[in-house]
Amino acid sequence: MRILLVEDEPSLQNGISFKLTKEGHNVSCADTVIGATALLSNNNYHLAILDINLPDGSGLDICRQIRRDAPSTFVLFLTVKDTETDIVMGYDMGADDYLIKPFSVSVLVGKVTALARRVDEIPSIGEISIDVSKHVATVRGAVVPLTRNELRLLSVFLQNTNQVLSKERLLQVLWDIDGDFVDENTLAVNIRRLCEKIEKNPSRPILLQTVRGVGYKLIGDV
């Protein structure tokens, strides 16, 4: 599994990197927001392990970038903060897991192993798979290019097949890190365009269905 580790304590960064590499993972390290941003612009990762307190900013800023550009990447936060409010904020920002310092590296490896099993499960269903690095989907054997928003939407649908996703949740997926306004009309347009790319007959969708008054869901057992 390709992992981005952002941690500014040299001894902790070295210890985590050594242990994860020994477990067979490919680990890239940074100790600042700027360094992490540079790595993210040139590489794709299955998992990002982010320290929240960094010399030039916050791991939350890196998480925003990941949720914007690589929505299928898992995020695990490392922090000395242990209040309920801080933990909730981390999850609200899109964290998949959370570890409070000080911690055992063995516990961290266990969490990474659990997330690695989830990486193996996505992003695909029977007729559809996506290549996040190339921004394409394979639909019934045909390669289909995706826009950034289509990639975001399809990734979250593939991670939640057969579950109704509310319009509010999907609007959060489309919301731009720079604050670009996204409304329900924009969501509907992106859903329609995605539907046109993955459905045999977009006027009668089978895979991507509208749940009237609630949201949308992707059927994973057709």
C-alpha positions as CSV (number, residue, x, y, z in Angstrom):
1,M,0.0,0.0,0.0
2,R,1.3,3.5,-0.9
3,I,1.3,5.7,2.2
4,L,2.0,9.4,2.8
5,L,3.3,10.0,6.3
6,V,3.3,13.7,7.5
7,E,5.0,14.0,10.9
8,D,7.4,16.7,12.1
9,E,9.0,14.7,14.9
10,P,12.1,13.1,13.3
11,S,12.3,10.1,15.7
12,L,8.6,9.4,15.4
13,Q,8.6,9.8,11.6
14,N,11.6,7.5,11.3
15,G,10.1,4.9,13.6
16,I,6.7,4.8,11.9
17,S,8.3,4.8,8.4
18,F,10.7,1.9,9.3
19,K,7.9,-0.2,10.8
20,L,5.5,0.3,7.9
21,T,8.2,-0.3,5.3
22,K,9.1,-3.5,7.1
23,E,5.4,-4.5,6.8
24,G,5.7,-4.2,3.1
25,H,4.2,-0.7,2.5
26,N,5.7,2.0,0.3
27,V,6.1,5.1,2.5
28,S,6.7,8.7,1.5
29,C,7.5,11.2,4.3
30,A,7.0,14.9,4.8
31,D,7.3,17.1,7.9
32,T,5.4,20.2,6.6
33,V,2.2,21.1,4.8
34,I,4.3,22.4,1.9
35,G,6.2,19.2,1.6
36,A,3.1,17.1,1.8
37,T,1.4,19.2,-0.9
38,A,4.4,18.7,-3.2
39,L,4.2,15.0,-2.8
40,L,0.4,14.9,-3.3
41,S,0.8,16.9,-6.6
42,N,3.0,14.2,-8.1
43,N,1.8,10.9,-6.5
44,N,-1.3,9.0,-5.5
45,Y,-1.6,7.3,-2.2
46,H,-3.9,4.7,-0.7
47,L,-3.5,6.2,2.8
48,A,-2.3,9.5,4.4
49,I,-1.2,9.5,8.0
50,L,-1.3,13.1,9.1
51,D,0.0,14.9,12.2
52,I,-2.5,17.7,12.9
53,N,0.1,20.2,14.4
54,L,2.8,21.0,11.8
55,P,5.3,23.8,11.7
56,D,3.6,25.6,8.8
57,G,0.0,24.8,9.3
58,S,-2.3,21.9,10.1
59,G,-2.8,18.4,8.9
60,L,-6.5,19.4,8.5
61,D,-5.4,21.6,5.5
62,I,-3.8,18.5,3.9
63,C,-6.9,16.5,4.5
64,R,-9.0,19.2,2.7
65,Q,-6.7,18.8,-0.3
66,I,-6.9,15.1,-0.2
67,R,-10.7,15.1,0.0
68,R,-10.7,17.5,-2.9
69,D,-8.3,15.8,-5.3
70,A,-8.2,12.1,-4.1
71,P,-11.4,11.3,-2.4
72,S,-10.7,7.5,-2.3
73,T,-7.5,8.1,-0.2
74,F,-8.0,7.0,3.4
75,V,-6.9,9.5,6.1
76,L,-5.6,8.7,9.6
77,F,-4.9,11.6,12.0
78,L,-2.1,11.7,14.6
79,T,-2.5,14.3,17.3
80,V,-1.8,15.1,20.9
81,K,-5.3,16.6,21.2
82,D,-7.6,14.3,23.0
83,T,-10.8,16.3,23.7
84,E,-14.1,15.1,22.2
85,T,-14.4,18.3,20.2
86,D,-11.0,17.8,18.5
87,I,-11.8,14.2,17.6
88,V,-15.2,15.1,16.2
89,M,-13.6,17.9,14.2
90,G,-11.1,15.4,12.7
91,Y,-13.9,13.1,11.6
92,D,-15.9,16.0,10.2
93,M,-12.9,16.9,8.1
94,G,-13.0,13.4,6.5
95,A,-10.8,11.3,8.8
96,D,-11.2,7.5,8.6
97,D,-9.4,6.9,11.8
98,Y,-7.7,8.8,14.7
99,L,-4.8,8.0,17.0
100,I,-3.8,10.1,20.0
101,K,-0.2,10.6,21.0
102,P,1.6,9.0,22.7
103,F,0.7,5.7,21.0
104,S,2.2,2.3,20.3
105,V,3.6,1.9,16.8
106,S,2.1,-1.6,16.8
107,V,-1.4,-0.1,17.4
108,L,-0.8,2.2,14.4
109,V,0.3,-0.8,12.2
110,G,-2.9,-2.6,13.3
111,K,-5.0,0.4,12.1
112,V,-3.1,0.6,8.8
113,T,-3.6,-3.1,8.3
114,A,-7.4,-2.7,8.8
115,L,-7.4,0.2,6.3
116,A,-5.4,-1.8,3.8
117,R,-8.2,-4.4,3.8
118,R,-10.6,-1.7,2.8
119,V,-8.3,-0.5,0.0
120,D,-8.6,-3.9,-1.5
121,E,-12.3,-3.6,-1.5
122,I,-12.6,-0.4,-3.6
123,P,-13.0,1.3,-5.9
124,S,-15.0,-1.2,-8.0
125,I,-18.3,-3.1,-8.3
126,G,-19.3,-5.7,-10.9
127,E,-19.5,-3.5,-14.0
128,I,-17.5,-0.5,-12.9
129,S,-14.0,0.2,-11.6
130,I,-12.0,3.4,-11.4
131,D,-8.4,4.3,-11.8
132,V,-8.0,7.3,-9.5
133,S,-4.5,8.2,-10.8
134,K,-5.7,8.4,-14.4
135,H,-9.1,9.9,-13.8
136,V,-10.9,7.1,-15.8
137,A,-13.5,4.5,-15.1
138,T,-13.8,1.1,-16.8
139,V,-17.5,0.5,-17.5
140,R,-18.4,-2.9,-19.0
141,G,-14.9,-3.2,-20.4
142,A,-14.9,0.3,-21.9
143,V,-12.6,3.1,-20.6
144,V,-14.4,6.3,-19.8
145,P,-12.7,9.6,-18.9
146,L,-14.0,11.3,-15.8
147,T,-13.9,14.9,-14.7
148,R,-12.6,15.8,-11.2
149,N,-16.2,16.1,-9.9
150,E,-17.3,12.8,-11.6
151,L,-14.3,11.0,-10.0
152,R,-15.2,12.4,-6.6
153,L,-18.8,11.3,-6.9
154,L,-18.1,7.9,-8.3
155,S,-15.5,7.2,-5.7
156,V,-17.9,7.9,-2.8
157,F,-20.7,5.9,-4.5
158,L,-18.4,2.9,-4.9
159,Q,-17.4,3.1,-1.3
160,N,-21.1,3.2,-0.3
161,T,-22.8,0.9,-2.8
162,N,-26.5,0.1,-2.1
163,Q,-26.6,3.0,0.4
164,V,-28.6,6.1,0.0
165,L,-26.3,9.1,0.0
166,S,-28.1,12.4,0.9
167,K,-27.8,15.5,-1.2
168,E,-26.0,17.2,1.7
169,R,-23.4,14.5,1.8
170,L,-22.8,14.6,-1.9
171,L,-22.6,18.4,-1.9
172,Q,-19.8,18.1,0.7
173,V,-18.0,15.8,-1.7
174,L,-18.2,18.4,-4.5
175,W,-17.4,21.4,-2.3
176,D,-14.2,23.0,-3.4
177,I,-11.4,23.7,-1.0
178,D,-11.1,27.2,-2.3
179,G,-14.7,27.9,-1.3
180,D,-16.4,27.7,-4.7
181,F,-20.1,27.6,-4.2
182,V,-21.9,24.3,-5.0
183,D,-25.6,24.1,-5.0
184,E,-28.2,21.3,-5.7
185,N,-28.4,22.3,-9.4
186,T,-24.6,21.7,-9.8
187,L,-25.0,18.4,-8.0
188,A,-27.8,17.3,-10.3
189,V,-25.8,18.3,-13.4
190,N,-22.8,16.2,-12.2
191,I,-25.0,13.3,-11.4
192,R,-26.6,13.4,-14.8
193,R,-23.3,13.5,-16.6
194,L,-22.0,10.6,-14.5
195,C,-25.1,8.7,-15.3
196,E,-24.6,9.3,-19.0
197,K,-21.1,7.7,-18.7
198,I,-22.0,4.6,-16.7
199,E,-25.5,3.7,-17.7
200,K,-26.4,1.7,-20.8
201,N,-29.6,3.8,-21.1
202,P,-29.2,7.1,-19.2
203,S,-32.9,7.8,-19.6
204,R,-33.7,4.6,-17.6
205,P,-30.8,4.3,-15.1
206,I,-30.3,1.0,-13.4
207,L,-27.0,1.5,-11.6
208,L,-27.3,5.1,-10.4
209,Q,-30.7,5.7,-9.0
210,T,-32.5,8.8,-7.6
211,V,-34.2,8.4,-4.2
212,R,-36.8,11.1,-4.5
213,G,-36.5,13.8,-1.8
214,V,-33.5,12.2,-0.2
215,G,-30.5,11.7,-2.6
216,Y,-28.9,9.0,-4.7
217,K,-27.6,5.5,-4.5
218,L,-25.4,3.2,-6.6
219,I,-26.7,-0.3,-7.0
220,G,-23.8,-2.8,-6.6
221,D,-25.6,-6.1,-7.2
222,V,-27.1,-5.7,-10.7
